[in-house]
Amino acid sequence: MSTREKPVHAPMDQFQSAGRELLVGGIPLERLVDRVGQTPFYAYDRELLTRRVAELRAALPASIKLHYAMKANPMPAVVNHMARLVDGIDVASGGELLVALDSGADPHEISFAGPGKRHGELRQAVAAGILINIESFREVAELGAIRQATGWPVRVAVRVNPDFELKGSGMKMGGGPKQFGVDAEQVPELLAEIGKAGLAFEGFHLFAGSQNLRPEAIVEAQQKCFELALRLAESAPAPVKFLNLGGGFGIPYFPGEQRLDLSSIGANLAAIAAEAAEKMPQAEIVIELGRYLVGEAGVYVTKVLDRKVSRGLTYLVTDGGLHHHLSASGNFGQVIRKNYPAAIGNRMDEPAGEAVSVVGPLCTPLDILADKMPLPEARPGDLVVIFQSGAYGATASPRGFLSQPDLVEVLV
Ligand SMILES: *Cc1c(COP(=O)(O)O)cnc(C)c1O
């Protein structure tokens, strides 16, 4: 009889331990707690961010430009750090644009996407000289008016809603009816409007989806996006200078998931770059990544307040929860709740001796950080660490819910 092994989390070996303590940014966790001054907090490891970008660059052709989609983690210190490592920043609001500009990123390499850009945000973007990914006919008209009123050049690309979907993607953001971008079949008409409005057309933006761990699906999507862009370029009012093929590279969150193998993606991007050099000689090929760049470098740290047993199940009640980390609670796009990888950060040398549920202080059964997870035996005062928390954490959580104390974020 074969015994089927229970799926386990990918090892969180990007972080090391010293004795019983987890090290974050080289600092033992208990000392880091004192340095931060409170729990709960998010800590992002500077060195891991740097290493991630270096490893990614080594796996991709040198001509591919790398953009950071800052909505994954818009903490200004993180954006400043990333701006020095990547080629450009993708923003999704006027507020993010201000942080990106503060970081010193070259406005020429900042782009702005989002389905509901307000007039004021469009004007901000034009004044800053960044690239605007147009997502509707209304935006063309408003940008035309801004150009008329100011005389400033208006740099635009067209965000295309492709006529296919990214397979195996956690969140589909293209294909079928979508609020994002302009349907591929309407793009020729939109391009004509862009020409008439006197906007400076610079390229295309295609983003098929997010959190994909299947290299063959990413390769297929990038290939199809490239082919679609080649077709659409025939109706463009000017040569393509920017071709943003999206990204969607995932990271392993749940038991059974493994880190993405980049080799086939790198090879395919090399083939795309070679073909583009011939057919779109002025085009810079860009991929934009959020969570893949920052997600694995962050931890969420919360302190155990209480330990109680209810009808045989042990609960660790912590001072943090879904109000700070909605995605680890399973309420940010998960269909079936699964555990993020977690540890007791001051008992790294002890065996996982019991299965416990880690919950937060909120008065809702949704406030779960880990459900029946094998962990070392923890006591009040111990530190629960949730890994894979560098993306879609602090700013993707309902921090006002139940008026709990707010979190702190640090880059170490
Ligand atoms: C959210 C978003 C991203 C980043 O997605 P990740 O899964 O974090 O890599 C990239 N591009 C666009 C257009 C997005 O909306």
The ligand as an SDF file (V2000), in Angstrom:
LIG
                    3D

 15 15  0  0  0  0  0  0  0  0999 V2000
   -1.4860   44.0630   -9.5230 C   0  0  0  0  0  0  0  0  0  0  0  0
   -0.8070   44.2510  -10.7930 C   0  0  0  0  0  0  0  0  0  0  0  0
    0.4960   43.7710  -10.9550 C   0  0  0  0  0  0  0  0  0  0  0  0
    1.2310   43.0360   -9.9050 C   0  0  0  0  0  0  0  0  0  0  0  0
    0.7510   41.7450   -9.7030 O   0  0  0  0  0  0  0  0  0  0  0  0
    1.6290   40.7480   -8.8300 P   0  0  0  0  0  0  0  0  0  0  0  0
    0.8110   39.5070   -8.7480 O   0  0  0  0  0  0  0  0  0  0  0  0
    1.8500   41.3760   -7.5110 O   0  0  0  0  0  0  0  0  0  0  0  0
    2.9010   40.5390   -9.5640 O   0  0  0  0  0  0  0  0  0  0  0  0
    1.1130   44.0070  -12.1500 C   0  0  0  0  0  0  0  0  0  0  0  0
    0.4900   44.6880  -13.1370 N   0  0  0  0  0  0  0  0  0  0  0  0
   -0.7630   45.1540  -13.0180 C   0  0  0  0  0  0  0  0  0  0  0  0
   -1.3790   45.8820  -14.1330 C   0  0  0  0  0  0  0  0  0  0  0  0
   -1.4510   44.9510  -11.8420 C   0  0  0  0  0  0  0  0  0  0  0  0
   -2.6970   45.4130  -11.7310 O   0  0  0  0  0  0  0  0  0  0  0  0
  1  2  1  0
  2  3  1  0
  2 14  2  0
  3  4  1  0
  3 10  2  0
  4  5  1  0
  5  6  1  0
  6  7  2  0
  6  8  1  0
  6  9  1  0
 10 11  1  0
 11 12  2  0
 12 13  1  0
 12 14  1  0
 14 15  1  0
M  END
$$$$
